[in-house]
């Protein structure tokens, strides 16, 4: 069975949070999961590598990024959009 984008993103986030993927819910924020700014940057790099995409994220000013990190679900939607754009 192939992994979905959602499964892969949750696995990456769970790894950064040192949690099991089943312990990560879509409505949680990275802060809820205990992921700090360094963990966020590492998560972004892991997502870029996993999906071979470039994430429009400014680590120096995350609020100025076009990449929504407000929740796990928002990150998944953003990655799905980037993957779809790349495939087009």
C-alpha positions as CSV (number, residue, x, y, z in Angstrom):
1,X,0.0,0.0,0.0
2,X,1.4,3.4,-0.9
3,X,1.6,6.2,1.6
4,X,-0.5,9.3,1.0
5,X,0.9,12.8,1.3
6,X,-1.0,13.1,4.6
7,X,0.6,10.0,6.0
8,X,4.1,11.1,4.9
9,X,3.7,14.6,6.3
10,X,2.4,13.3,9.6
11,X,5.3,10.8,9.8
12,X,7.8,13.6,9.3
13,X,6.1,15.9,11.9
14,X,5.8,13.0,14.4
15,X,9.5,12.2,14.0
16,X,10.4,15.8,14.8
17,X,8.1,15.8,17.8
18,X,9.4,12.4,18.9
19,X,5.9,11.0,18.8
20,X,4.2,8.1,17.1
21,X,2.3,9.2,13.9
22,X,-0.9,8.1,15.6
23,X,-0.4,10.6,18.3
24,X,-0.5,13.5,15.8
25,X,-3.9,15.0,15.0
26,X,-4.8,17.2,12.1
27,X,-6.0,20.1,14.3
28,X,-2.8,20.3,16.4
29,X,-0.2,23.1,15.9
30,X,3.5,22.4,15.8
31,X,3.7,24.3,19.1
32,X,1.1,21.8,20.6
33,X,3.4,19.0,19.5
34,X,6.5,20.6,21.2
35,X,8.2,21.5,17.9
36,X,10.4,24.6,18.2
37,X,11.7,26.8,15.4
38,X,14.7,24.5,14.7
39,X,12.3,21.5,14.6
40,X,10.1,23.5,12.2
41,X,13.1,24.2,9.9
42,X,14.1,20.5,10.0
43,X,10.6,19.5,9.2
44,X,10.5,21.8,6.2
45,X,13.8,20.3,4.9
46,X,12.5,16.8,5.4
47,X,9.2,17.6,3.6
48,X,11.2,19.2,0.7
49,X,13.4,16.1,0.5
50,X,10.5,13.6,0.8
51,X,8.4,15.2,-1.9
52,X,11.2,16.7,-4.1
53,X,9.5,20.1,-3.8
54,X,10.7,23.6,-2.8
55,X,8.7,25.0,0.2
56,X,8.2,28.8,0.1
57,X,9.2,29.3,3.7
58,X,11.2,32.0,5.3
59,X,12.8,30.6,8.5
60,X,13.8,34.1,9.6
61,X,10.2,35.3,9.5
62,X,7.7,32.5,9.3
63,X,4.8,34.9,9.3
64,X,6.0,36.3,6.0
65,X,6.0,32.9,4.3
66,X,3.4,31.7,1.8
67,X,3.5,28.3,3.5
68,X,0.7,27.9,6.1
69,X,2.1,26.3,9.3
70,X,-1.0,27.1,11.5
71,X,-1.9,23.4,12.0
72,X,-0.9,19.9,10.8
73,X,-3.9,19.9,8.4
74,X,-2.8,23.3,7.0
75,X,0.7,21.9,6.4
76,X,-0.7,18.9,4.6
77,X,-2.9,21.1,2.4
78,X,0.1,23.3,1.5
79,X,2.3,20.3,0.6
80,X,-0.6,18.7,-1.5
81,X,-0.8,22.0,-3.4
82,X,3.0,22.2,-4.0
83,X,3.1,18.6,-5.1
84,X,0.1,19.2,-7.5
85,X,1.8,22.4,-8.9
86,X,5.0,20.4,-9.5
87,X,3.1,17.7,-11.3
88,X,1.3,20.2,-13.6
